[in-house]
Amino acid sequence: VRLVESGGGTVQPVESLTLSCEIFGSTSGFYSLNWYRQVSGPEQFERVAQLTAGGTTTYRPSVEGRFTISKDAAKNMLYLQMNNLRPEDTAVYYCTAAPPDGIDYWGPGTQVTVAA
């Protein structure tokens, strides 16, 4: 499985941005698809949103109500709609896929910068 994110960029506070993740290969049987972000430093990763195989979505409290994770199965794409962006949302965003064996696949990431 290979994942490639796109859609990052620089926006002003309260603006919106949609991230896309193209999924190459099958994620059938995978536990979940996720969006993570690295806010600072090499080990500062936090999960932003999760979409389980059963269709359940969960969000980090700080993005609840502002971000929406979704999948287009026909296009094999994962999305993250981000509304009302804040400076603290600035980060490198990663798309991940969690297979049954527990070793997640990660994309290379896309930078999102929120600044006035």
N, C-alpha and C positions, 0 to 999 in steps of 0.2 A: 504494500500500500504506500502510495506517495501523496503528500498533501501540499498544495501550493496556495498560499494566501495572496490576496490582492485587495485594493481599495483603500489602503492607508493614505494618509496625507496630513496636511496642516489645516485646521479649521479654527474658528473663533469660538469662544464659550457660547453655549446654548444652541450652536449649530448641530447638524446631524451628519452622520457618515454611515455607510454600509460596507462592511467587510465581507468578502467572498472567499470561500475555500473550495478549490477544485480538488475532488477526490479521485485519484487514479487507482483503480483496483476495487475489489469488493470488500465492503465492510459488513457483509452478512454474518450474523453471529456475534458481531462486536457488541460490547456492553453499552458504549456511549460514544457520542461525538461531543467535543468540548471546545471552548475558547478559553485560553489562558492569556495572561499578560505578565510581562516582566517590567516592573515599575522602576527598579533601580538595583544595580549590583548583579553579580552573576547567579545568585541563588534566590533572588526575590521574585519567585513566580507565584501568581495567585490565579485560581480558577475564577473566571468571570461568569461563565454560563455552561450548562450541561444539557444535552438532549439524550435521553436514554433510548434504547431500542424499543421500549414500550411507549415512547412518546412523551414521557414526563420531562418537564423542563424545570431547572432550578437555577437560581441566580445568586451572585454575591449580593449581600444586602445593600451595598453602596450603589449598585446599578439596577436594583429591582425597580421596575416601573419605567426605566429609561431605556434599557437594552432588551432586545428580543432575539433569541436564537431560533433558527428555522432551517429546514432542509428541503431541497427539491430533489426527490428521489430519481425522477426521470432524467435530470441533468447531472446527478451525482454531485451536487453542490451543497455546501453548508454556508449559512449566512449569519451575520451578526448586525442587526440594525441598532444603531446607537443614536439616541436622541438626547437633546439637552446636555450636550457634552460639557464637561468641566475640566479645568486645568489638571486636576488630579487623575483624570483618565488618560493622561499622556503616558504612553508605554509602547513597547513592542508587543503586538498581539499575535498569538499563535493558535492555529487550528490543530487539534489533536484527535486521535481515534484510539479508543481503548478496546483491544481485542481480549478474548477470554483468558489468554495466558498472562495478562497483566502487564505486558511490556508495551507501553503506548507508542504510537507513531506520532511524530511532530513535523509540522511544516517549518520552513525557514523563518517565518515571521514577517510582519508588515508593521511599519512604524506609524503610530498615530500621535499627532502633536496638537494639543489644544492650547492656544495662546491668543491673547488679545492683540 
